[in-house]
């Protein structure tokens, strides 16, 4: 049975996951906004938990001061549907946030899988 949680509490879980990123890594995150969306875009699988929409730091060339920020999207409904307890949800949100932040640093899904974050 899917977990139920109001949007404000879910947002707080995402904030907590971001706050748990070690400061030495958090300082390196540049021009990124983290957003919570209810569901993934129509062109993506319904069970997608998160999405990095941007250009990884390893692929950027030069400074572009007026670029829009990259986006990390966390999808609320799929995460709630896969979890049966708040403890499980806290862990899945943490894993999803770390996974998407890793994409910002240029770490691909294969490497994340090797590291246990995919």
Secondary structure as UniProt FT lines:
FT   HELIX           7..19
FT   HELIX           23..26
FT   TURN            27..28
FT   STRAND          32..37
FT   TURN            42..43
FT   TURN            46..47
FT   STRAND          50..53
FT   HELIX           57..59
FT   TURN            65..66
FT   STRAND          70..75
FT   HELIX           76..82
FT   HELIX           86..104
FT   TURN            105..106
FT   HELIX           109..115
//
